[in-house]
């Protein structure tokens, strides 16, 4: 088993990702598992990235310790890194600890704010035709079955149906109304 610290570099924009990996095959094509790194690989393509093995280790724990020394808060604050979390084991704890789900240290996904292109008319027609063909040969799973409230009485009757709701008087304008209206529009908020 091989344990190593690696750097994956985007040749297009120069951004890097530093991580550790354990494998039997040094040429397994692994680039990293970071969320933003994966988005970048999707955007730029695998051929735009190069991976360099920085150091090899006897144990995975040694590799993690070295990653902790390199991937620090200062390293994460750099603009040219894809890493979201300090070195060590991966996981989701970086979201809770650093509140990064809100700002991700300024790292914005490549597709944020981009609008989807309009769907061509031929695709719409094909989709419509396919759905029509499907429902001609397949019945809806609930067809012929009773509705959820069939034979049940009072299921849809409101809890206060037929009850006289108490009236309250606004101390400012003297108008009578329900308690909800009094709290929402009258009392200290009364404009009359």
Secondary structure by P-SEA (a helix, b strand, c coil): cccbbbbbbcccccccccccccccccccccccccaaaaaaaaacccccbbbbbccccccaaaaaaaaaacccccccccccccccccccccccccccccccccccccccccccccccccccaaaaaaaaaaaaaaaaaccccccccccccccccccccccccccbbbbbbcccccccccaaaaaccccccccc
